């Protein structure tokens, strides 16, 4: 049975998003569920957020930090206050740039009340700029490949499942936690500062025996990609925290293989950035790596601030053309949409065709992307102006070689490799030599550098376990 109105403490973490946080507060106040107290933690904003909140919503409990403590630090400030009050069964964490459906909180509480072993639940996160499409509905962790996988990215609302389901983590822009769990697992690790903090938290709860659920009936809308738009800080925090997270949480029997996956993906990212002239990005990734090895965590205050370098549009020379496009390889929705946006700058596209293995692209991907999907080479009956081969590892993946002869028969104007991160490599003799160079350098890195990497990460893991066991 669902108990009557358990008390909820709501925490919104804000930093320099005045208009967004005001809209977020308004949507909280309009909730059908009304047994809550609202706390807004401001991370030393300089855009007038504090004054605007006081003026427009004087009933809100406003906590102002003296400095920016990051998302996890801001949430922890609110969690400490709520735990000290001792009257709340749950805490609801919200990013400042979300707007809630009127029943968002009610649906989360209802799900929590069904099972005391449910520790965290999260909403269906829709895109604010495309209100009928998901940003994510929970997420999973691939420990073998050292990857996080947000679930159902970009699917339309009619394809969202109706029932709650178990996941590895939910993102903290709309997350409800059972407060009694915190006495066992503690607060967020705010040394992450940004990214991987809620993933770490959910992982600790799961390993303490609690369930993490995604709740489709709880809906919020999130403004994507507006933070650090012209900065390399996201790359820094992402890579530093990714390496630390997988090193901390991977089980011993999987530890070496998982760290090999992290090592491989970091090498790929650095090599790709250098090749495409993104020197600041490459430097940022190496700084993230060296800081982690030096056990430097928390807020990064001395990273040079510069706008990330942009690779020129590879389709500029076909300006004004009407193109027929064929896409091969391991394709995601993100990669498809990137190609479409890049092509739209210079050419009118007659049609897009994607050749994929049966089941490789879900039905919702087809609907979302608005393209023609085939599963057999024999289904292709056209001449294509551009053929693209997609892979997240643009230099390491040699799968394009399997298609080379067949593609040549199509006589395309361009045959291009791309990775979904804005990098495009036209296949010619020079590109083939670069892929060979990548393989040679990686062999050296694997046999010489990787063992040293493991030794250092093992020392960090041991130190982290000592600090965790001592309660520091």
N, C-alpha and C positions, 0 to 999 in steps of 0.2 A: 504493500500500500504506500501511496505517496503521502508523506506527512504534510500538514498544513503550513505553508509559508515558512520554510527555514530561512533564517536571517542570512543575507548576503552582503559582504563588503565589496564594493566595486572600486577598482583602481584604474584610472586613466593615466598613462605616462605621456607627458608632453614635452616637446622641445621645439620652439620656434615654428609652430603651426597654428597661429591664432585662429584663423577662420575655420580650419578643420576641427580643432578641439571644441570650439563653440558648437559646431554642428553635431559633434559626437555627444556632448553633454545633453543637448536638446533631445537627441534620439534616446538617450538613457532615461531621461525624465518622462518620455512618452511610452515607456515600457508598460505592458499589461501587468507584469509582476512588480509589486510595489513595496515588498518588505526588504528594503536594502538601504544602505548608506553609501553615498558617493564621495570618493576621495580623488582629487586630481593632484598628482605629483608633477611639479614643474621642474625641469632640469636646467634651471638658470637661463631661461629664455630671454632674448633681447629684443623681441618683436612686439612687446606689449601684451603678451598672452596673459600674464598674471593680472594686470589691471583690467583687461577685458573680461576675464572670468569673474573677478570680484564685482564688476559693475553689472554684468548680465545675469550672473547666477550666484547671488550672495549666500544661498543655502548650501553651496558645495563646500566640503571640507578641503581646503587648499593647503598643500604642503609645498614649500618652495625650497629646493636644494640650493646650496651655495655654488655648486658647480655641476657641470653635466656629468652624471654618473652612468650614462648609457641606458639602454632599455632595461637591462637586468638590474642595474643599480637603482633606477627609478622605481621599477616594480617592487624591488626589495624594500625600499623605503616605505611604500604603502603596505606591503605585507607585514612588516614589523609593527606598524601602527595597528593594523587589524588584529594581529595575534595578541598584541598587548591589551586590546579592548576585551578580548575573551568572550565575545557575544555572537560571533559569526560562525556559521557552519561551513560556509563556502566563501571563496574569494574569486571575483570575476575580473580578469585582466583584459584591458582594452588598449589598443594603440589609439593615438589621437586622431588618426585619419580614417577611422571607420564610422559608418552610419549603420545603426541597428534596425532590423525589422522589429515591429512592436512585440513579437513573441519570442525574440531571440533568447533572452535570459530565461524565460519560463520553460522553454523546451530543454535547455541545458540542465536546469534544476530538476525537472521531471525525470530526465534520463539518469542523473546522479542518484536520485532517491530510490531507484529500482534495485540497485545493487551496491552494498557498502564496500565492495572490493573495487569499484570504479573510482580511480583517483583523480583523473583529469578527463574532461570532455571539451571538444572544440566545435565551433560552428562551421557551416559551409561558407567559405569566403568567396564572395562574388567580386568581379571587377567593377569599380565605380564608373569607369568610362564605358564599360560594356555590361550593363546591369544584368543581362540574362546569361552571362558566361562566367564560369567558375575561375577563380584564381587557383584554389586548391580546396580539397575536402579531405583533411588529414594527410598523412605522408608515411612513407616507409623508408627503412634503412637497408641498403644492400651492403652487408658487411664484407662480402668477398671482393666487391669492386670498390669499396670505400666511397659509396655514393649515397646521397639522400635523394628520395624520389617523391616529390609532391604528387598527390593522387588526383586524377581526373582534371588535369590542367586544361583550361580552355573549353571544356564541354558546355553545351547549352543546357538550360534548366530542365528541359523535358527529358534529358538523359541521366539526371542525377538520381541515384537510388533513394528509395523511401526509408529504408530501415537503417538504424544505427549499426556501425560495424567497428571492429577493433583495428587500431593502427599502431604504428610505432611512436608517432608523435603528432601533435597539432601545433599550429603556430600561435604565438601569444597575442596576436591582434584581436582574438576573441577566444579566451580560454578560461574555463571554470575549474578550480582546484578544490579538493576536499581538504579543509584546513587540518584535520587530524593527521593527514599524511606528513605534514611538514615537521612534526616532532620526530619522525623516523628518517626522513631524507633531507631535511633542511630547506633553505631558501634556494633561489637561483644562484649559480656561481657567477658573480658579477665581474670576475676577472676576464670573462669573454668580452664584456662591454657591448659587443654588437655581433649578432649572428651566432648560431649554435647554442645560445644560452637555454632556450626552451627545449631544444633537442636533447641536450645534456640532462635537463631537469626531468623530462618525460622518461628518458632512459633509466635514470635512477629510480623513479617511481615504479616502472615496470619490473625492474630487478628486485624491488622490495615487495613484489607480489600484487601490485595494483594494475588495473586495466586502464588503457587509454582508448577512448572512443571518439569517433567522428559522428556528429549528429546533423544529418541533412536538413531536418525540420527547423533547425536554428540557423537563421540567415543574417549575414552582415555584408556590407559593401565596403571595399577597401581601395584606397587610392594607391596605385602601384607606381613604384619607380620614381617618386618625387624627392626622396632623400638623397643627398650627396650626388646630385645629378652630374655635376662637373668635377668629380673628385675620384682619386684612386683609393680612397679609404675603404670602400666596400671590398675591393680586391684584397687589400691588406688584411682586414679582419676576417674575411672569408677563408683565406688560405691559412693564416696563422691558427685560427680556431678549428678549422677542419683537421689539420694535422694533430692538434692537441686532443680533440674529441676522439678520433679513432684510435689514437695511441692510448688514451685513458680507458676506453670502454671495450675495446676488442678483447675477447677471451684469449687466453694464452695459446690455445691450439691453433687459433686463426690469426694471431697477432702478426707474425712475419709476413704472411700472404697479404693481409690487409694493408700493412705499411708499404708493401711493394706496390700495391695499387695506388696509394697516395703518392709515393715517390714517382711512379710512372706518369701520373696525371700532372704533377708539378713540373716535371721535366718537359712534358709536352707543352704546357702553358708557357713556360719561359722560352723555349725554343721558338714556338709559334710567334710570341710577342716580338722577339728579337728579329725574326725573319721579316715580319710585316712592318717593321719600323716603329713598333710601340715600345720604345726604349724605357719610357717612364713606367709603363706597366710591368715590364720585365724587372726593372729595378725594385719596384714595389713588392713583387712576389719574392724576390731574393731577400728583401728586408724582412718580410713576414717570416721567412724560413730562418734567417739568422737570429731574429728576435726570439723565436720559439726555442731554438737551441740554446740561447742564452737565458732561457726561462724568464723572458720579459713578457708579461701579460698585462691585462688591464687596458686603460686608455692610451692610445698612441698620440703623443702631442708634438712630435718632431718630424713627422712625415711631410716632405715637401708637397704643398698643395698646387696641383696643376691639372688642367683639363686633360682627360685621357686623349691620346692621339687617335685620330680617325683614319681608317684605311680608305683610299679613294674608291668610289663606286666602280666595280669591275665591268659594268655594262654601259659605260659612257660612250664607247665607240659605236654602239648600235642605236644611238639616239634617233628617234623618229621611226624606228622599225616596228613592224607588226610581228611579234614573236610567238612561236610555238615552243613550249618548254617541256622537257622531259627530266624528271628527277628520279635518281636511283639512290640506293644505299640505305643506311639506317636513319630513317627520317623521324623527326618529332614535329609536333604542331609549331613549336617555337621556330624551328628551322624553316618550315614552309612559309610562315608569315614573314620571316626576315627576307627571304628570297623575293616574295611578292612586293614587299615595300621597296627593296632595292631596284627591282625592275621597273616599278611604276614611275621612278624618277625620270627615266629616259625612253621607255618603250611602251607601246600598247601591246598587251599580251592577249593573243587570240584564245589560248587555252593552256592549262597546266595538266600534265599527266604524271602520275606517280606510279612507278612499278615497285611493288612491295610483295613480300611473302604473305600468303594467306594468314590473317590474324595479326600481322605485324602492325597494321594500322587499324585501330578500332573504328567501329561505325561512327562514333561520335567525332573522331578526327575528320572523317570524310565530310560529315555534315558541317563541322565548324570551318573547315578550310575551303569548302566550295570548289573542289577540284575533282578530276576524273582519276579514279584509282583502278589499276589493273594488277593482276597477279601473275600473268604469263607474258613472256616476250612476244609470243605469237599474236597477242591481242593488240600489238602496236602496228598501226597501218599508216603511219604518217611520216613525213619528213620533219625533223625538228631543227629549229634554229639554234637552240641552246640545250645542251645536256649538262646536268649537274649531278655530282656524286656527293652525297652528304654523309659526314662522319664526324663524331665529336673529337676524334683523333686524326686530324687532317693529314699528318705526315706518317703516322704509324700504321694506319689502316691501308693495306695494299689491296683491298677488295676491288678497287677500280680496275685493276689489271685484268680481272676476270671478265670485265665488260668491254675492254678496249676494242677488240676486233668487231664485236657487234655494233658498238657505237660508231665506229668508222664507217660502217655500211650505211648509217643514217645520214652521214655527211653533214654534221652540224657545223655551224660557224664557230662555236666555242664548246670546249669540253672543260668543265671547271669543277674543282674540288671545293667544298665549303664545309664549315663546322658549326654554324649557328651562332657564332660569336663575332660575326662581322669580318671573318677572314675568308678570302677567296683566292685559290691557287689555280691558274690556268695551266692545263697539262701540256707541257712541251718538254724539250730535252732538258732545259734548265731545271724545271720542276722535278723531273725524274732524278736528276743528280742530287737535288736537295733532299729528296726522300731517302736516297742512299746514304747521304751524309748524316742524316738524322739517325739512321740505324747504326752506323759506325760509332758515332758519339754516344749513343745510348748503351751500346755494348760496354764501352769503357766505364760509363757511369754505373752500370749494373754490377760490374765485377770489382770496381775499385771504390766508388763512392758509396754505394748502397750499404755495404757492411759497416762503414763508418757511421752512416745515418742510423742504422739499427742500434749500434752501440750507444750512441748519444740518446736516442729516443728511449731506450731501455732504462738508462740512468734517470731520465725525466719521469718515466712511469713509476719507478721505484720511489723517487722523491715525492711524487704526487700521492702515492699510496700511503707513505709514512705520514704525510700531512693530513690526509683524510682520516686515517685511523686514530690520529692524535686529536682530531676535532678542530684543527687549526683552519 
